Amino acid sequence: MADRYLHLTGTAPGRFLTRRLGLPQPAPLRRWTLETPHLEGPLLHLTAGASAVTGVAEALSRSGLPVVANTDRPAAIVLDATGVTTAAGLGDVHAALHSVVRSLAPGGRIVVLGTVPSPDDHHQAAAQQALEGFVRSLGKETGRGSTVQLVRIPAGGAAQAAESTLRFLLSPRSAYVSGQVIELTTATAAPGPAADPAAPLTGRTALVTGAARGIGAAVASVLARDGARVIVLDVPGSREELERTADRLGATALPLDITAPDAADRIAAAAPDGLGILVHNAGITRDRRLANMPADRWASVIEVNLDSVLRTTDELLKAGVITRGGRIVATASIAGIAGNTGQTNYAASKAGIIGLVRSLGPRAAADHGVTVNAVAPGFIETKMTAAVPLFIREAGRRMNSLSQGGLPVDVAEAVAWFAQPDSTAVNGQVLRVCGQSLLGA
């Protein structure tokens, strides 16, 4: 559904009126296209103190942007704050960004590199945790469609582990991701094969559930764009839409109720050579306040959104259907983080997905060579949100740092980043694709 307010603020009369009234000023977001795969302009590389990781300059050189030490109009800024270990050292963060933040180009990117707070050094832990509050606040200040993130690299590690993350965050693919903290691991999962940058998922088979329409169809489309052979799954009642999606993408349609007892067996039969990517996107809502919610409405949401995910994931991992170097990506929601009136069942199911990811991620990496992550969408422009009453819909669109709703492709781009072979160090993470919603942490 068209965002008429966003269009209005893009006109001179609209800008004048909304500024006089003190209303939000959303900037059109620049998303990835074949014609514009990169941000326009250089990357400014700054350091606060001495770096505590190796290879930052080399990792940035492969980000797709020209790296410079100074410029009047950077498209992106990366601040290496991995060496900040004291409260006084935070002054170096201020000094590095204070004089350049205003020069960031519209739609620009700021990425702060930090390390994991130490359980043994409370001064270092305080300084590194301070970066999270700094980044989340700066994300709410920059405006003009710009985003700010914090990437934590294991202390003493190499920035090479962050390359796929930096390419994603420093590109138009991350347009609706801001105020996020991404904590990298020491990469115990099996690395994937060397990737073709233009088609990094070539040779991989991906299965996407709930793929007939909306976010699921967008995920399938982006994975296919990136070279994957895609199997799209949805309930038999959506067969016609599912087959249209499959035909459009050159994918395979699998009409199947994911809650069926034999769902894992049928998925395995549809992918005889195994799955390199499993995307759990299927989900339903049955909203009602708890006092008015019958047991069947509660149970159906938990069964589709959570229990079926747990069950099929366990069975597919045990059977070795998800191959080593594979990727599991589940769809959570900011409702699972912040809660939502009338959605105790839905919020519980999506919070359960977050628990699954955090617990299973390290074990799946160690035992199966597979990473497990989740996306948590905020207000995304779909047929479902188009049916929301006008004033509630407008509140959902504006209550984030970018003052607009996201698109299904924004979620899909995040899934594709998790799915890449060189995203091995990204594990057990829950990425909010919400424009830094004001709801939740």
N, C-alpha and C positions, 0 to 999 in steps of 0.2 A: 504494500500500500504506500502511495506517495506521501512523503512528509512535506505538507504544504508550508509549514512554518519554516523549515530549512530552506525551501525555495524562496520564501518571503524575505528572509534575512540575507539572501544573496542578491537582492535588488537594492539600489540606492535608497528609495523611499522606505523600504522595509528596515534597512540598517538604521536609518535616521529615527524611525518611529520606535523600534525596539530598544535603541540606546537611550532615548529620552525616557522610556518607561522602565528602564533598568532590567530588561528581560534578557534571557540567555542569548548568546551570539554563537551558534554552532557554525563550524567551518566545514564545508564539503570535504569528505575524507578521500584521499587518493589511494585507491586499491590497485592490486597487481593486475596488469594486462600484458599481453605480448609486446605491445608498443612501449609500455612504461614499466619494465621489470624492476627498476631501481629508483631510489630517491634521486633527485636532481641536485647535485652539489657535492662538496667534499665532506669527509669525516674528520672532525677535530679530535685528536687524541691528547688527553690531558692526564696528569698523574698527581695524586695527593700523597706526598711522601714517597718512600721507596716501595716498589712493587714487591708483593710476597709470592707472586706466581711467575712462571717463566713463559715466554713466547707470546706475550700480548700483542706486540707489534706484528708478528707473523700472522697471528689469527685475524687481526683486523685487516691485514693486507688481502685476505681472501674473503672479505665481507661483501665485495661488489662495489665498494665506494673508494675513491682515491683518498688516501690518508694524508693529512697535513698537520703541522705543528701549530699553525695559526692561520686564521682566515676571518674575513669580515662577515661571511654569511654561510655558516655551516649547515648542511642538510642534516647532520647528526653529530652528536658529541658523545664520546666515550670517556668516562673518568675512571681511571684505575685507582680505587681506594682500598685495594687489598692490604696495603701496608699500614692502614690506620689502626692503631692499637691502643690509643689513649683518648681521653676526652679532649685534651689539648690538640691532638692530631685532627680532630674534626674541623679545626680552624682552617686546615689545608683544603678541606672539601669546599668550605665557603669561599676561600680565596680563589680556588680554581674556577668555580662556576659563576661567582657573583658578577664578574665583568663580561661574561660571554653569553649568559642565558638569554638576554634580550635580543641577541643577534641571530638566534636560531631561526631558520627559515620556517615559514608556515608549513604545517604537516611534518615537522622535523621529529627527530628521535633523540632522546637522551638515555644512555645506558650507564649505570654505575656498576662497576665491578667490585665485589666485596668477597669476603671469605666467611666460612661457617663460624658463628660465635663459639668460642672455646668453653667447654665445661670446666676447664682447669685454670683459666685466666679471666677473672671477672672484669678486669680493665679492658682487655681485648674484646670480651663478649659485649660489654656495655657499648664500646665504640662501634663495633660492627652491627649490633642491633639498632643503634641510633641511625644507621644508614637507611633502615627500613622506614622509620618515621619520616626521615628527610625525603626519601623518594616518593612516598605516598602523598606527602604534602606538596612537593614540587609538581607532581602530576596534576594537582588541582589548580595550580597557578599558571602553567605555561600557556594554555589556550591555543587558539588558531589551529586546532586539529593535531597538536603535538602530543607525544606520549613520553612517559618516563618509566624506566624499569630498573630493578636491582637483580643482578646475576651473581650468585655466590659460587665461587670456585673453591674446591677443597684447598686448604692452606698447604703450601709447598708443592701444589700440583702444577699442571701445565694448562695454559689457556687453550690448547688444542681441543680439550674436551668441550669448550664453549663455542666452537666454530659454527655448528649448525644453529645454535641458539642465537648467536650474534647475527648470522645471516638473516634469520627470521625477524628478529627484533629491529634490525636496521634496514628493513625493507617495507614496501607497501603492503606486504602480506599481513603485517601485524597492526593494521590501521585501527582496529577496535579493541586493542589490548593496551591497557595502561595501569600504572600503579601496582604492578605485579612483582613478586619476589620468586625467582627461579633458583632452586638450590641443586647444583649438579652433584653427581656422585663420583666415586672413583671408578665407575664403569666396569662392574663385574659381569654385566650381560655381554653375550657374544656380539662383537661388532659385525655389522653387515658388510657386504662386498663393496668395493669402490663404486661410487655413484656417478652417473652422468648428471652434471648440474642441471641440464635441461629436462631430464627425465629420471630423477633419482630413484623412482620406485620400479623401474624396468626390471622384469624378471620376478616380481613379487605378485602373489595372489592376495587380494584383499576382499574381505566380506564385511558388508555394512548392513546392520539391521535397521528396520524402520526407514527404509530407503526409497519408498514410493514417492515421497514428496518432501518439501520443506528442507530442514537441516540435513536429514539423511541423504536426500537426493543431491544436495550441494556437496556433501562429503564425498559421495561416490563420484561425482563429476570431477572434483579436484584431484582425487586419487588417480582417476583414469587419465586426466591431463598430465599427471606426473609419471605416467608410464605403467601403472599397475594394471593387472588383469583383475576386473572387479566382478564380484558376485553380489547382487542386490537382493536383500531379503525383506519381506513384509508379509503381513497376514493375508491369507487367501482372499479375503474380502476386498483387498486392494490390488488384486491381480492385474486389472487393466492398467492402472496407473503405474504399477511396478514394471510391467512389460514395456510400457512407453518409455520409462526411464532407462530400462535396460537397452532398448533399441537405440535410443539417442546416444548412449555411451558405448555401444558395442560390448555391453556387459551381459552377464548371465542372470536371469531372473530365477529366484527361489521362493515361491509362495509357501510360507511356513509360519505357523504360530510358534513363536519363540518359547512359549510356555509348554509346548507339547513334550511329553516324556521322552520322545525319541529325537528331540531337536538336535542334540549334539551329534547323534549318529547320522542324521540327514545332512547336516552341515559337512561332516567328514566325507560323506559320499559325494557331495558336490565339489569337494576340493581334494581329489585323490592324491595330488602331489603335496598336500599340506597348505596351510595358510601362513603367509608372512605378516599379514596385518588383519586383526580382528577389531572391528569398531562396533561397540555396543551403543546403538543410538535409539533403539525402539523404546517408546515410553508412552504412557497415557496419564491423563488427569481425571479425577472424579471428585471435584472440589465440593466441600461442604464443611461447615464448622463441626468440630468434634462432637458436640452435644447433639447434632442432627445427622451424624454420619453413621449409616448402618454398617454392619460388619462386612457385607459383601463389597461395598465401595472401598473400604480400607484394604481388604484382602486382595482385590484385583489389582490395585496400584502397586502394592508391595510385591505381588507375584510377577507382574510384567517388568517393573522398573528395577527390581533388586534381586529377587530370588532366582529368576531365570538367568540373570547375568552371572550370579554366583555359581549356579549349577552348571551351565554350559561352559563357563570358563574352566571350572575344575575338571570337567570331563574331557574337554579338548586338550588341556595341558597334560593330563594323565595319559591320554592316548597318543601324545606326541603329534597331534594334528597341527598345532602351532609350532612352526619350525624354530630351530635355534637362530638367534638374531631377529626373532619375530617381535611384533609390537601389538600390545593390547591397549586400546583407547576406549574409555567409557565416557558417557555423557552424564555429568552431574548437573547442577544448577545453582545459581546464587540463592534459590529458595532453600537449598540444603545447607547453606552457610548462614543466611540471615533469617530464615523462616518467612512465612507468609500466611496471612489470615485466610482461613478456609482451606489450607493445604497441609494439614498435619500429616496426612498420608503421603502426599507427594514429597514434602520436605524431608520426611523420615527416609523415604526411599533414596532420595538424592544424597542425603548425608551418609546413608549406608554405602553408596558408591564411593564416596570420599574415604570412608573407613576401609573398604576393600582395596583401594589403590595404595593407601599408605602401608597397609599390612602386607599385601601380596607382592608389591613391587620388589622389595629386596629379596624375598624368597624365590620369586619367579626368575629373577636375574641369576641367582646363585644356582638354582636347581635345573632351570630349563634354558637359560640364556635369553630370556624374554623380558622386555620392559613393560611396565603397566603404568599408565597415566590417565588423566581425565581432563576434559574441558568442562567448565562451568559457565554456560551462557547466561547473559543477563537479558535485557529486553531486545529481542531479535524480531525483525519485521517479517512475519509469516502470516498465513491465513488465520492462524489462531489468534495472534495479537491484533489483527485487523478487526476481529469481532469484539474486542474489548471496548467498553463504553468510552466515548471520546475523551473525557477529562482524565480518566484513569490511564488511558493510552498515552495522552500527552505528558502526564506525570512520569510514566515509565520511560518515555523517550528523553525527557530533560534531566532526570535525576541521576546524571553521571557527569564526569568531567568533560566529556565531549559533547554533551547536551543534545544527543540524538540516539536513535535506535541503531543497532547493528544489523547486518545482513547475514543470511545463512552462510554465505561464502566466508565471512569472517571466522565463523566456527570451523568451517572446513579447512581453511588455511592452517589453523592451529593444529587440527588433527593430522594434516599432512606433514607438518613439522615434527610432531611426535613420531610419525611413521617412518621418517627417513632413516636410512641405514647408519648415518653418522650421528644420530641422536642417541647413541648408546648411553651417554652419561646423564641423560634426562630420564629419570625413573622415580616413580612414587610421587609425581607432581600433580597438582590440581591447578590448572590455569584458568582464571576467570576471563572470559571474553565478554566484557560488559561495559567497556568504555570507562572503567573505574567507577562503577555504580556507587552511589552514596549508601546503599544498603550493604550490610555485612562488613566483615573485617577487610 
